[in-house]
Amino acid sequence: MAGRQIMLEPYNPAWTAQFAEEEKRVRKALGDVALAVHHIGSTSVPGLAAKPVIDMLVEVLSFDALDACNAAMQVLGYTPRGEYGIPGRRYFIKGEAVRTHHLHAFVAASDHVTRHLAFRDYLRRHDDVMQEYAQIKFAAARDSGFQSDVYSELKNDFIARIEQQALARRQQ
């Protein structure tokens, strides 16, 4: 079975507004369970080409409280996927064949939260690194035959390297 096809688009300033609209819906559905909601991923980095899927990171107090909100998230069109390969995460997708949003939930202030925000912020502050990432993304899309799972694998080394640089900068 072939993976989902991916498509990269030039940066779209509307992604910020799309995040803000969805953040309101998610906060309403989750109530006090959502301690913070962040725009992450490539759509959160001005100037960076991206798949037109809004990635959101939600910091929660506990997974038990979040899991109790699965029905409310389903009303918003999200499919809960559990940890989905990353221990210490809850993952939700919105849209099946055509995804519009990915929601990654972590316990507040966890290492996962720190690394996601550090990577995003580093790309926002380092235009040269952001441009390098764009080139890697286009090459990965081409080399993967536009298959989502392979595309992600082809970016992993770059992401791990930049994430380490970003985390080291945060320690200074």
C-alpha positions in Angstrom: 0.0 0.0 0.0 1.4 3.4 -1.0 1.7 6.1 1.6 0.0 9.5 1.4 1.1 11.8 -1.3 2.7 15.0 -0.1 2.8 18.4 -1.9 4.9 21.3 -0.9 3.7 24.9 -1.4 5.4 28.2 -1.1 4.9 29.9 2.3 1.4 31.2 2.6 0.8 34.0 5.1 -2.8 32.7 5.5 -1.4 29.8 7.5 -1.0 32.0 10.6 -4.7 33.0 10.4 -5.7 29.3 9.8 -3.8 28.4 13.0 -5.4 31.1 15.0 -8.9 30.1 13.9 -8.3 26.4 14.7 -6.6 27.3 18.0 -9.9 28.9 19.2 -11.8 25.8 18.3 -9.4 23.5 20.0 -9.2 25.6 23.1 -13.0 25.6 23.3 -13.2 21.8 22.9 -10.4 21.1 25.4 -11.2 23.9 27.9 -8.8 23.9 30.9 -7.1 20.7 29.6 -5.2 22.9 27.0 -2.6 24.9 29.0 -1.0 26.3 25.9 -1.4 25.9 22.1 1.5 26.6 19.8 1.8 26.8 16.0 4.7 24.5 15.0 6.0 22.9 11.9 6.9 24.5 8.6 3.7 26.5 8.3 4.8 28.4 11.4 8.0 29.6 9.9 7.6 32.7 7.7 9.1 32.2 4.2 9.4 28.4 4.5 7.8 26.1 1.9 5.5 23.6 3.5 2.9 20.9 3.1 -0.3 22.9 3.6 -1.1 21.2 6.9 -1.2 23.2 10.1 0.8 21.6 12.8 -0.3 22.5 16.4 1.3 21.6 19.7 -0.9 21.5 22.7 0.5 21.4 26.2 -1.7 19.6 28.6 -1.6 18.9 32.3 -2.3 15.1 31.9 -3.0 12.6 29.2 -5.9 11.2 31.2 -7.7 14.6 31.0 -6.9 14.9 27.3 -8.1 11.4 26.5 -11.4 12.2 28.2 -11.8 14.9 25.5 -11.5 12.6 22.5 -15.2 12.8 21.7 -15.1 16.6 21.7 -12.1 16.5 19.4 -13.9 14.1 17.0 -16.8 16.6 16.9 -14.2 19.1 15.5 -13.2 16.5 12.8 -10.1 15.2 14.5 -9.2 11.5 14.6 -7.4 10.5 17.8 -4.3 8.3 17.0 -2.9 7.7 20.5 0.9 8.0 20.8 1.3 7.0 17.1 4.9 6.0 17.4 6.1 8.6 19.8 5.9 7.7 23.5 4.8 10.6 25.6 2.6 12.1 22.9 -1.1 12.1 21.8 -1.6 12.7 18.1 -4.7 13.8 16.2 -5.3 14.3 12.5 -7.9 16.3 10.8 -8.8 15.1 7.3 -8.0 11.6 6.0 -7.0 11.8 2.3 -6.5 15.5 2.5 -5.1 16.6 5.8 -5.7 20.1 7.1 -4.3 19.8 10.7 -2.0 17.7 12.8 -2.3 18.1 16.5 0.5 16.9 18.7 -0.2 17.0 22.5 2.5 16.6 25.2 2.5 17.1 28.9 3.4 20.7 29.6 7.1 21.6 29.7 8.2 18.1 28.6 11.3 17.7 26.5 9.1 17.2 23.5 7.6 20.6 23.9 11.1 22.2 24.4 12.6 20.5 21.3 9.7 21.4 19.0 9.7 25.1 20.0 13.4 25.3 19.9 13.5 23.9 16.3 10.8 26.3 15.2 12.3 29.3 16.8 15.8 28.5 15.4 14.4 28.4 11.9 12.6 31.7 12.4 15.8 33.4 13.5 18.3 31.8 11.0 17.2 32.5 7.4 20.2 30.6 6.0 19.2 27.4 7.9 15.5 27.9 6.9 16.6 28.2 3.2 18.8 25.0 3.6 15.8 23.2 5.1 13.6 24.3 2.2 16.1 22.8 -0.3 16.2 19.6 1.7 12.4 19.4 1.8 12.1 19.8 -2.0 14.9 17.2 -2.6 13.2 14.8 -0.1 9.8 15.3 -1.8 11.3 14.5 -5.2 13.5 11.6 -4.0 10.6 10.0 -2.1 8.3 10.1 -5.1 6.2 12.4 -3.0 5.4 9.6 -0.5 4.8 11.0 3.0 6.6 8.3 5.1 9.8 8.3 3.0 9.7 12.1 2.7 9.8 12.4 6.5 12.6 9.9 6.8 14.8 11.8 4.3 14.5 15.0 6.5 15.3 13.3 9.8 19.1 13.8 9.9 18.8 17.5 9.1 16.1 18.0 11.7 18.1 16.1 14.4 21.2 18.2 13.7 19.4 21.5 13.8 17.4 20.5 16.8 20.6 19.8 18.7 22.0 23.2 17.7 18.8 24.9 18.7 18.7 23.2 22.1 22.4 24.0 22.7 21.6 27.7 22.0 18.8 27.6 24.5 21.2 26.4 27.2 23.5 29.4 26.8 
